[in-house]
Amino acid sequence: MKFKKFRILILFLIFFCLDKIILIPSVRSFLTEESIGNPYVESFKNISASYLEDTKYKDKKKVWAFGTSRSFIFYQYATADYNRHSDLINENQKKSLEDYKFFGFAAPGSNPLIYYTRFNQLMDKQYKPDAVFLEVSAFSFNKRNRFFHITLLEGMPLEFAIQYFNDLPSDFAKEYFFSRLFGLSRYKISTKAISTNLFGTKDKNAELLKNFMPSNQMSVDPFANAFDTKTNREELPYSPDGFNDFYLKPTNDTDTYLKTVMLVDVLKNEFYGNYSFNEDNLVFLEKIIERCKKNQIPVVLWIPKVHKNLTNFYAASTFYPSWKSKIQSLADKTSTRFVDLNEEGKIRCDYFQDAAHLSGRCMPEVNAVLLNLSK
């Protein structure tokens, strides 16, 4: 009888203890999927951006490029030396690009929520770009992609969410703040994760995705380890053998299968499967554009070029045309330039790292097109 009397209280205490224990990193890693092929673990910090104050770029026009892993090429290849060696742009475009300095803010599986967070953090520190590139990729708007839930809950620090509360979409705000009250809402217990940790069972798709992530990106804080490492802010000299790419099709059957067939199959399941459009990310994009317009900063919405195996999938899908029309409507509504590099004749470069990622050797031409530099 006494047990029945206190049963509800005991159950509540068990739940409360488990809800708080899940916040311990080692326990969380054991019981949840958060570390399986996932670069997002903790809330992003408003870290230093002193590189934006570098005096050697004081006379340059600053471009901030926000994106997913498809925008990683801005880190290494958007430099004067790579521009000079490019055979995809003419001398006038090379000369025009000398006036610009590009700063990439890209992380694997990123989305407009993360762009919105970092963009406002930088603007609040009184930094101001001369132009902003916003990569838009369809998977970033899918509520069921591998990274969506974790970026939803980890892509914005609590203090930032409180500061910008009035601008947050209502559905996002409800889920975000509820997750801060209850750890089990934020971190879902997963039998797959427990199996992996107990028996060494591998998530094949996650393991494959790791192989296609740039080194050191599967880390605790993508802003600190992907956005703002010293290496990512250095201008490296041109290296003709450093692209690790292929033209149209890899040269051997194994790479062809891994990079253009198997990867597309994994992306279909992990990032595009059961597509459900997230309206909140349109709101975050619009908020960025609104602040840019108030500060007279030009914005370009752009879709990265991908391999034909992936564009063929887009063409056969039902979600892609609808998704693209929503981006076009946002561009029209906000009078923002919108560039789809997959459209015929937009860029000549047909070099790829894999089916989902354009080669760095295409970077000079991409920037020339996004900046609308005359040929």
N, C-alpha and C positions, 0 to 999 in steps of 0.2 A: 504493500500500500504506500509506504513511504517513497519507494522508487517511482511509482506511478505519479505521485504528487510532484516529484521534482524532475520527471522525465523531460518535460519541455525545456526546463532550465539546463539540464545536463546536455541535451542535444544542442542547445544554443551555445553552450560553452565549448563543446567539441567543434562546432562550426566556426566559432570565433577564433579558437586556437589554430585550426587548420588555415583559416583565412589569413592569419597573421604570419604563421610559419611559412606560407607560400612566398612571402616577401624575402625570405632568406635566399640569397643567390644560389647556393648549392642545392637547396631543396627545390627551388623553382626550376633549376636546370634538370633535375631528376624527374620531376613530375609533369612538366609541361613541354610543349613543342617549341618553346621560344628560342632554343639554341640549335634547332635542327634546320640547317640551311637558311639561317635567318640572321641578318646583320644588325637587327635592331633589338636592343636589350633594355637600355635605360633611357630616361627622358633626356633630350638633347639640352646641352648647357649653352648659355649665351657666352660662348668663348670669344677670346680676343680675335680681332681681325686687323692687327697692326700692319699686315702686308698691304692693306689698302692705302696706307700712308707712305709707302715707299717713295722716296723723293725722285728716284730714277724714272718713275712713271708720271711725275707731276704734270707734264705737258701732254700726256696721252689722254685720249677719250676712253673712259672706263666702260666696259661691257660686262654685266653680270649675267652668267648663263646658268640657269637652274634646270636640273633634269635628273634622269635616271642613269643607270649604267651606260645608256646610249649616249650620254653627254660626257662620259669620262674623257673622251678625246680632247675636250677643252683644256684639261690639265696639262698635258704634255705637248700637244701638237699645234695649239693656237699661238704660235710664237713667230717672231720675225724671221728666224733662221729657216723654219719649215716653210714659211711663205716664200722666201727667196728661192728655195730649191724646187718649188712646185711647178709642174708643167701643165697644171689644170687651170691656172689663172694667168692673165696677161700682165704686162709690165705696169700698166696703169692701175690695175687692181692691187698689185703688189705694193706699189707706191702708196695707194690709199690706205691699205692695211697697216702701213707703218705708223699711222696716226692713232692706232687703237691698242689698248691693252685688255686682254680677255681674262676674266676671273671666273673659273668654273665652280659651281656648287652642285655637284652631282653625287648621288648615293644609290646603291643597288635597290631596285624596287621602290624608288621614291615616288612621290605624288604631290599634287598641289598643296596639300596640307603642310608638307614639309617645306615647300618653296615659300609658302605664306609665312611660316614661322621664322625661317632664317632671313628672308627679305626684310621683314619688319624689325627683327633684332638689329640688323645692320643699319637700317634707316634710323632707328631710335638712337643709335650711337653717332648719329649725324654724318654718316657716310652717304654719298649720293652718286649713283652711276650716271653715265651719259646715255645708256641704252640698256634694256633688259631683254634677254631671250628666255622664253618660257617653253621648254619642251613639253609637248602633249603626246602621250602614247596611250593607246586604248586600254592597255592592261591596268594603267594607273587609276582608271575610273571603274574598275570591276570590284564590287564589294566582296567577291569570292576569290580574289587572287591570293597567292600564298602570303604576301606581306601585308595585305590590307588591314587586318584586325590589329596587328602589332604596331603598324605605323599610325593607325588611328589613335591608339592609346599611349604610344611612346614618342610620337613625333612632335609633341608640344609640351614644354615644361609647365608645371602647375602655375607658377607665378606669371608666366606669359598668358596662359588661358584666363586667369583672373583679370589681368590688365586689359585683355581684348575681349572680355566676356560679351559685351554688347554687339560685337561684330560676328560672333560665332553662330553658325547655323544651329537652330534649336535642337534638332535630333542629335547632332554631334555633341553639343553641350551636355545634353542629358546623359548620353552614354559615357562621355569623358569623365564627368564629375562623379557619376555613380561608380565608375571603375576606381576612382581614388578613395572611395569609402570602403569598397569591398575588393580585396585582393583577388578572390576567386572569380570576380567578374573580369578583372584585368588579365589574369593568367589562368587559362583553361587547363584543367588536369587532362592529360592525354594518355590513353592506353598505348598508343604508338610510341610515345616518348619513354614510357616506363619499360616497354618491351625492348626498346633500343638500349636503354641503360642497364637493364638486367641481363639481357641475353645477347647484346651486340647486334641485334637486328637492324639493318641499315635501311633508311629511306632512300631508295635508288634515285628518285627524282631529285631529292635534296642534294645527294652526293654529286650528281651530275651537274647541278646548278653551281655548286662550289667550284667545279673545274672551269666554269665560264666566268667566274667573278675575278676581277683583277686582284692580285696578291695583296694581302693585308686589309681587304675590305670587309671580311667577315669578322668584325670586331665589335667591341662593346659600344662605342659611340661613333657613328658614321660622321658626325660633324667634326669631331676631333681627329678621326683616323682616316676618313675619306676626303672630307672637305678641306681640312686645314693643316695637313702635315707639311713639314718644310719641303719635302720632295715635291709635293703637288704645287708648290708655289715657286719652284725654281724653273728658270727657262733653260732647258737642256739643249745642247747643240744638236743639229740635224744628224740623224743616224739612218742611212738608207736601208740598213739591215734590221732595223728595230721595229718594223711595223707588224710582223707576224701575221700577215694577211694573205688573201688569195684574190685572184681576179675572176669574177663570175662563178668559178667552181674550184674547189680544192684540187690539188694535183694528184691525190691518191684516193682510193676507194674508202679507206678507213676514215680519213678526215672528212670526206664528202658525207659519209653516213653520220658521223658524230656531230659535225658542225652545221649541216644543212638539212638533215632528215630527223635524226633522233632528237636534236635540240628543239626543233619545231614541234614534235610530238609532245615533249615535256612541257613546252610553253602552252600548248593547247590545253593541257590538263591542269597545270599549276597556276597559270595566269589569266587564261581566257575561258576556262571551263565554267559552265552554268552562269554565263555573263549576266550580271545585275548592275545596272548603271548607278553610280553614286553621284547624286545631284550636289552634295556638299562640296565636292571638289571643283565644280563650276563656280560655286560661291567664292571659294578661296582664290581661284584665278581672277574673278571679277574684282575682288577686294584689292589684289595686287595691282591690277590695271588701274583701278580708281585712284590709288595712292600715287601711282606713276603719273597719271594725267594731272593730278593736283600739283605735282612737282615738275611738270613739263618734261617727263622722261619718256622717250619713245619705247614701245613694247612690240616685240615680235612673238607671236604664237607660231610654233613650227613642229612639224611631224618629221622625225628622222627617216632617212631612207633605210630600207631593210632589204634582205635578199628576196629574190623572186619566189622562193618556196614559202616565205611568210606572207608576201603580198598575195600569192595565190590563195592562201588560207583566208586572208582578209576578204578577198573578192567572193569567196564561196560562203562566207559567214552571213548571218542575219544581223549581228550586233554592230558590225563595223560601220556600215553606211549611216545607221542611226546615230552612232557615237560621233562620227565626223560631222554630221549635220548640226549637232548640238554645239560643237566647237565653232563651226562656221557661224552659227547664230550668235554666239557670244562675241565673236570677232566683229560681226556686223553691228550688233547692239552697242559695242564700245568703240567702234571705228578703229579697230586694231588690225594691223597687218597680220595675215595668216598665210603661212607657206607650208605646203606639203611637198617634201623633197622626193616623194614616190611618184609624183606626177611626171609624165613623159617630158623629157627635155629640161627639167629643173636643174639637175646637175649631171655632168658627164661621168663622174667617178663611179666605177663599179667594183671597187675593192672593198672587201669585208673581212672582219675578224671571225665572224660566224654569221649565221642566218639573221640574228637580231641586232648585230652591231657593225656599223660602218667602220672602215679602216681610218686610222689617223691621217693617212696620206690624203684623205678627202677633205680634211679640216680647212685648208685655205679656200677651197672652192665653196664649201658650206658657208663660211663666214662672209665671203664676197656676195653670195646670194642673199643671205639673211640681212646684210647691211645694204643690199640693193646697189652695190657698187657698179658703175657703168663699165662696160667692157671696152 
